[in-house]
């Protein structure tokens, strides 16, 4: 059994729509005291949708980066929603297709030294046309199916710079 930290105190310093920030005092498994500021974020899904040797990327404006970025479709897992259903929902909303085959291929932390968020990576294939349902924050979102070898070139050249998308590329190998 893995040792866990003991929380001595936890104080919420900020609570927003997408993130909460806590200041925690803990005792690490090795007995040392530590202080952490952590971002509490909902887990999310990232979608590797493959069709005829091409993978789906979306491009949208990301305000914190202050530019439009190419990345894999992704989104938050809603309260009481399982990751698989979230992946199907997000892909339908952002791209307008419903997959008939879905497989979870990975789960990893976005930034384990700072955030509680995990990314669930799903491989989706065999789509049928559905209806896009973009929210206001996605109004500029566009999608494109791009040859897998081109996607790797985009990553190497710096065209893809989203950390979770870069990490998920490993599951296309």
C-alpha positions as CSV (number, residue, x, y, z in Angstrom):
1,X,0.0,0.0,0.0
2,X,1.3,3.4,-1.0
3,X,1.9,6.0,1.8
4,X,-0.1,9.2,1.5
5,X,0.4,12.7,3.0
6,X,-1.4,13.7,6.1
7,X,-3.2,17.1,5.7
8,X,-2.5,19.2,8.8
9,X,-4.5,22.2,7.5
10,X,-6.2,23.2,4.3
11,X,-7.4,26.8,3.6
12,X,-9.3,27.7,0.4
13,X,-7.9,31.0,-0.8
14,X,-9.9,31.3,-4.1
15,X,-12.9,29.6,-5.6
16,X,-13.8,30.3,-9.2
17,X,-15.8,28.6,-11.9
18,X,-12.9,26.5,-13.2
19,X,-10.4,26.4,-10.4
20,X,-10.0,26.7,-6.7
21,X,-6.7,27.5,-4.9
22,X,-5.9,25.9,-1.6
23,X,-3.0,26.5,0.8
24,X,-2.2,23.1,2.5
25,X,0.1,22.2,5.3
26,X,1.0,18.5,5.2
27,X,3.2,15.9,6.6
28,X,4.8,13.9,3.8
29,X,5.0,10.1,3.9
30,X,8.6,10.4,5.0
31,X,7.5,12.5,8.1
32,X,8.7,16.0,6.9
33,X,6.4,19.0,7.0
34,X,5.6,20.8,3.8
35,X,3.5,23.7,2.5
36,X,1.7,23.6,-0.9
37,X,-0.4,25.9,-2.9
38,X,-2.5,23.6,-5.1
39,X,-5.0,24.2,-7.9
40,X,-8.1,22.1,-7.5
41,X,-9.4,21.3,-11.0
42,X,-11.9,18.9,-12.4
43,X,-10.5,15.9,-14.2
44,X,-10.7,16.0,-18.0
45,X,-10.7,13.9,-21.1
46,X,-8.5,14.2,-24.2
47,X,-9.5,12.6,-27.4
48,X,-7.4,10.8,-30.0
49,X,-9.9,10.4,-32.8
50,X,-8.5,8.5,-35.7
51,X,-10.0,8.0,-39.2
52,X,-8.2,6.6,-42.2
53,X,-4.7,7.4,-41.0
54,X,-5.7,10.9,-39.9
55,X,-6.2,12.3,-36.3
56,X,-8.5,15.1,-35.3
57,X,-7.0,18.3,-34.0
58,X,-8.9,21.4,-32.9
59,X,-7.7,25.0,-33.1
60,X,-9.0,27.6,-30.7
61,X,-8.0,30.8,-29.0
62,X,-6.6,30.2,-25.5
63,X,-6.6,33.5,-23.6
64,X,-3.9,32.5,-21.0
65,X,-1.5,31.8,-23.9
66,X,-3.1,34.8,-25.8
67,X,-3.1,32.9,-29.1
68,X,-4.9,30.2,-31.1
69,X,-3.5,26.7,-30.5
70,X,-3.7,23.4,-32.2
71,X,-4.5,20.6,-29.7
72,X,-6.5,17.4,-29.4
73,X,-10.2,17.8,-28.6
74,X,-10.6,17.8,-24.8
75,X,-12.8,19.0,-22.0
76,X,-13.9,18.7,-18.4
77,X,-15.7,15.7,-17.0
78,X,-19.0,16.9,-15.6
79,X,-20.2,16.1,-12.1
80,X,-21.5,12.5,-11.9
81,X,-20.3,11.8,-15.4
82,X,-17.9,9.0,-16.1
83,X,-14.8,9.7,-18.3
84,X,-15.9,7.5,-21.2
85,X,-19.3,9.4,-21.5
86,X,-17.4,12.7,-21.2
87,X,-15.1,11.8,-24.1
88,X,-18.1,10.9,-26.3
89,X,-19.9,14.1,-25.3
90,X,-16.9,16.4,-25.8
91,X,-16.2,14.9,-29.2
92,X,-19.8,15.3,-30.3
93,X,-19.9,18.9,-29.0
94,X,-16.6,20.0,-30.5
95,X,-16.3,18.1,-33.7
96,X,-19.8,16.9,-34.6
97,X,-19.2,13.2,-34.7
98,X,-20.3,10.3,-32.5
99,X,-17.8,7.4,-32.2
100,X,-18.9,3.8,-32.1
101,X,-15.6,2.5,-30.8
102,X,-13.9,4.0,-27.8
103,X,-11.0,2.8,-25.7
104,X,-9.2,4.4,-22.7
105,X,-5.5,4.3,-23.4
106,X,-4.0,6.4,-20.7
107,X,-4.4,8.5,-17.5
108,X,-1.9,11.1,-16.4
109,X,-1.5,14.2,-14.2
110,X,-1.5,17.6,-15.9
111,X,0.9,19.2,-13.4
112,X,1.3,16.9,-10.3
113,X,3.4,19.5,-8.3
114,X,0.6,22.0,-8.5
115,X,-2.7,20.6,-9.7
116,X,-5.1,17.8,-8.7
117,X,-6.3,17.4,-12.3
118,X,-5.9,14.1,-14.2
119,X,-6.3,13.7,-18.0
120,X,-8.1,10.6,-19.2
121,X,-7.0,9.8,-22.8
122,X,-9.4,8.0,-25.1
123,X,-8.9,6.5,-28.6
124,X,-12.0,7.0,-30.7
125,X,-12.8,5.4,-34.1
126,X,-15.7,4.7,-36.4
127,X,-17.7,7.9,-36.3
128,X,-21.1,8.9,-37.5
129,X,-22.2,12.4,-38.2
130,X,-23.7,14.2,-35.2
131,X,-24.4,17.8,-34.3
132,X,-21.8,20.2,-33.0
133,X,-22.8,22.0,-29.8
134,X,-20.1,24.6,-29.0
135,X,-20.4,26.8,-26.0
136,X,-19.5,30.5,-26.0
137,X,-15.9,29.9,-25.0
138,X,-15.5,27.6,-28.1
139,X,-17.1,29.9,-30.6
140,X,-13.9,30.1,-32.7
141,X,-13.1,26.4,-32.5
142,X,-12.3,24.7,-35.8
143,X,-11.4,21.0,-36.3
144,X,-9.4,19.2,-38.9
145,X,-8.4,15.6,-39.5
146,X,-4.6,15.6,-40.2
147,X,-2.3,12.8,-41.2
148,X,-0.7,11.3,-38.2
149,X,2.9,11.8,-39.5
150,X,2.0,15.5,-40.1
151,X,0.8,15.9,-36.5
152,X,4.2,14.6,-35.3
153,X,5.9,17.2,-37.5
154,X,3.6,19.9,-36.1
155,X,4.7,18.9,-32.6
156,X,8.4,18.9,-33.5
157,X,8.2,22.3,-35.2
158,X,6.4,23.9,-32.3
159,X,3.0,24.2,-34.0
160,X,1.4,22.0,-31.3
161,X,2.4,23.4,-27.9
162,X,-0.3,22.2,-25.5
163,X,1.5,20.1,-22.9
164,X,-1.3,17.5,-22.6
165,X,-1.6,17.2,-26.4
166,X,2.2,16.7,-26.6
167,X,2.0,14.0,-23.8
168,X,-0.9,12.3,-25.6
169,X,1.1,12.0,-28.8
170,X,2.9,9.1,-27.2
171,X,-0.2,7.0,-27.5
172,X,-0.3,7.5,-31.3
173,X,3.0,5.6,-31.7
